[in-house]
């Protein structure tokens, strides 16, 4: 299975807009949303009724047995995360607990135990003959990279016969991005023609090159700042990175997304440009 990962250095560049268009145009049988902190690909590519939901367990959390607790206060005094609440009975705030186990070691009554903690929910949609894998990270959980790994793992297991998969990644270069980069064949970076957009694009490029992953770049909302768009193209030429096209800002594209459509479901300038970017990107993927 060849994997195309679509990334952006910052939020709001139109990464998911491009990903949904590519999925629609290619007709791929496998795709995933690895932005587990705020997944939204399902809003455009609507889920079917055949969604399997599975709890995802991340780090363990402490739990105090009120029947054994002698209220000595050692756990609360020594918890550097202030996760233990000195109430009646003593209790642990699961959002603050880091699962370090110090309270368990210090408890003279053996009232504290470490238990599995639900860190998120995995979702797998196998309706309409396609596989759509995604997840929602629980608020406060620090296991985003591991959850992304599970999203990709269940996609590959459920669509083992698929030739190509399109993956919508997370913005930035943090843990979920690093996890989503693992095993991909090509990364398409959706850049924004702004000072911050260029800076964040360069950070992703450096990250991907460290992992020896092939890259391509396109610009979304390219006509908002022509000078910065030219700067991005010049950067790509200088560093020998394939540049696959510009997509203009298009109010009708905004209307399409708000209506639950992809930009290639309607005839508009952004949709036509996205088709050209799609063709060049898939040529690179298959080369």
Secondary structure as the mmCIF struct_conf table of DSSP 4:
data_model
#
loop_
_struct_conf.conf_type_id
_struct_conf.id
_struct_conf.beg_label_comp_id
_struct_conf.beg_label_asym_id
_struct_conf.beg_label_seq_id
_struct_conf.end_label_comp_id
_struct_conf.end_label_asym_id
_struct_conf.end_label_seq_id
STRN STRN1 UNK A 2 UNK A 8
BEND BEND1 UNK A 9 UNK A 10
TURN_TY1_P TURN_TY1_P1 UNK A 11 UNK A 12
BEND BEND2 UNK A 13 UNK A 14
HELX_RH_AL_P HELX_RH_AL_P1 UNK A 15 UNK A 26
TURN_TY1_P TURN_TY1_P2 UNK A 27 UNK A 27
BEND BEND3 UNK A 29 UNK A 29
STRN STRN2 UNK A 30 UNK A 33
TURN_TY1_P TURN_TY1_P3 UNK A 36 UNK A 37
BEND BEND4 UNK A 38 UNK A 38
HELX_RH_AL_P HELX_RH_AL_P2 UNK A 41 UNK A 44
BEND BEND5 UNK A 45 UNK A 45
BEND BEND6 UNK A 49 UNK A 49
STRN STRN3 UNK A 51 UNK A 57
BEND BEND7 UNK A 59 UNK A 59
STRN STRN4 UNK A 61 UNK A 64
TURN_TY1_P TURN_TY1_P4 UNK A 66 UNK A 68
HELX_RH_AL_P HELX_RH_AL_P3 UNK A 74 UNK A 78
TURN_TY1_P TURN_TY1_P5 UNK A 80 UNK A 81
STRN STRN5 UNK A 84 UNK A 85
BEND BEND8 UNK A 87 UNK A 89
STRN STRN6 UNK A 91 UNK A 92
TURN_TY1_P TURN_TY1_P6 UNK A 94 UNK A 96
HELX_RH_AL_P HELX_RH_AL_P4 UNK A 102 UNK A 106
TURN_TY1_P TURN_TY1_P7 UNK A 108 UNK A 109
STRN STRN7 UNK A 112 UNK A 115
STRN STRN8 UNK A 118 UNK A 125
HELX_RH_3T_P HELX_RH_3T_P1 UNK A 127 UNK A 129
STRN STRN9 UNK A 131 UNK A 137
HELX_LH_PP_P HELX_LH_PP_P1 UNK A 138 UNK A 138
TURN_TY1_P TURN_TY1_P8 UNK A 139 UNK A 140
HELX_RH_AL_P HELX_RH_AL_P5 UNK A 144 UNK A 158
TURN_TY1_P TURN_TY1_P9 UNK A 159 UNK A 161
BEND BEND9 UNK A 163 UNK A 163
STRN STRN10 UNK A 164 UNK A 171
BEND BEND10 UNK A 172 UNK A 174
HELX_RH_AL_P HELX_RH_AL_P6 UNK A 175 UNK A 181
TURN_TY1_P TURN_TY1_P10 UNK A 182 UNK A 183
BEND BEND11 UNK A 185 UNK A 185
STRN STRN11 UNK A 186 UNK A 192
BEND BEND12 UNK A 193 UNK A 194
HELX_RH_AL_P HELX_RH_AL_P7 UNK A 195 UNK A 210
TURN_TY1_P TURN_TY1_P11 UNK A 211 UNK A 212
STRN STRN12 UNK A 215 UNK A 220
BEND BEND13 UNK A 221 UNK A 221
HELX_RH_3T_P HELX_RH_3T_P2 UNK A 222 UNK A 224
HELX_RH_AL_P HELX_RH_AL_P8 UNK A 226 UNK A 238
TURN_TY1_P TURN_TY1_P12 UNK A 239 UNK A 240
STRN STRN13 UNK A 242 UNK A 247
HELX_RH_AL_P HELX_RH_AL_P9 UNK A 251 UNK A 258
TURN_TY1_P TURN_TY1_P13 UNK A 259 UNK A 260
TURN_TY1_P TURN_TY1_P14 UNK A 263 UNK A 264
BEND BEND14 UNK A 265 UNK A 266
HELX_RH_AL_P HELX_RH_AL_P10 UNK A 269 UNK A 285
TURN_TY1_P TURN_TY1_P15 UNK A 286 UNK A 286
#
